[in-house]
Amino acid sequence: MKLLMKMKKSGSVCLLVSLLSATMAVSGGCGRTEEKENVQGAGTEETTAAENGQTGQAESEDADGGSGQSAGITFEARDLEGNTVTETVFAESELTMVNVWATYCNPCLSEMPELGELAGEYSSDEFQIIGIVSDVQEESEAEAVEYAAMLVEQTGAAYPHLLLNESLFRSMLSGVSAVPTTFFVNEKGEVLDTVVGAMDKDSWKEKIDGLLKE
């Protein structure tokens, strides 16, 4: 019940972009992105900006299709357990799913139990999942980190979750305007695909299997 109450907290796309830009000292406005439609059939405040006319869809893009991502990702970050993680983590699996989420985001939390299931259904050398907590920074108070860790435990998303820092922001999140946003990265650190919005387990599995076959 406590988790469900927390999940009702809302944010907007514009707020997310402004917060990340201010925190990472990156200049730039909070511009409108393409109008989107929620893949699960219901619009949500967490993945939308009603004032900008967005509807929050899970939409797939090419690696260079406006996501702001490029090959050769480099970063150094800390996970919720205090471990240091770098871009070398991508070499550990043929395909890595990087799921950017926020503690206030209902669609993010709703899909995390199934992401946790998916993480356990593939061999680690074939597929892995990494989360990025977009609204909790490495310098955040212990209470914020503990809250994120509690959400991970309650949703069963038992895979590494990285805390936001400037290195992660510049390498992967500078083009993110909504949560959840998910990147698929190969063992060379090249972004193969980007999905904006939440999807169900079957849809994710179809995409994962398709990328593994390519």
GIWORA-V14842 format. One record per residue. OMEGA is omega in radians with two decimals (none if undefined). Layout:
# GIWORA-V14842
omega
OMEGA
OMEGA
This chain:
# GIWORA-V14842
omega
3.13
3.14
-3.12
3.11
3.12
-3.08
-3.13
3.09
-3.02
3.03
3.14
3.10
-3.10
3.11
3.14
-3.11
-3.12
-3.13
-3.13
-3.10
-3.13
-3.10
-3.09
3.12
3.11
-3.12
3.11
-3.10
3.11
-3.03
3.12
3.04
3.14
3.08
-3.05
-3.07
-3.07
-3.06
-3.13
3.00
3.12
3.11
-3.14
3.14
-3.07
-3.08
-3.10
2.98
-3.02
-3.13
3.12
3.10
-3.12
3.12
2.93
-3.08
2.96
-3.05
-3.13
3.11
2.99
-3.13
-3.13
-3.05
3.05
-3.11
-3.13
-3.11
3.09
3.12
3.09
3.10
3.05
3.11
2.98
-3.07
3.13
3.12
-3.07
-3.13
3.09
3.13
3.08
-3.14
3.10
-3.13
3.11
3.11
-3.13
-3.13
-3.10
-3.14
3.08
-3.13
3.09
3.05
3.14
-3.06
3.13
-3.08
3.11
-3.06
-3.13
-2.94
3.14
3.12
3.11
-3.09
-3.12
-3.10
-3.07
3.07
3.14
3.04
3.08
3.09
-3.13
-3.11
-3.12
-3.07
3.13
3.03
-3.04
3.12
3.12
-3.04
3.07
3.09
3.04
3.07
2.99
-3.14
-2.96
-3.10
3.05
-3.08
3.10
-3.10
-3.11
3.09
-3.09
-3.12
3.14
3.12
3.14
3.12
3.10
3.13
3.11
3.12
3.10
-3.13
-3.08
3.13
3.14
-3.14
-2.99
3.03
-3.07
3.08
-3.08
3.07
-3.08
2.94
-3.07
-3.14
3.12
-3.12
-3.08
-3.06
-3.01
-2.97
-3.07
3.13
-3.09
-3.14
3.14
3.03
-0.01
2.93
-3.06
3.08
2.99
-3.01
3.11
-3.06
3.11
-3.11
3.13
3.13
-3.12
-3.07
3.11
3.12
3.08
-3.14
-3.11
3.04
3.11
-3.03
-3.11
3.14
3.10
-3.11
3.11
3.14
3.13
-3.12
3.12
-3.14
3.11
-3.14
-3.07
none
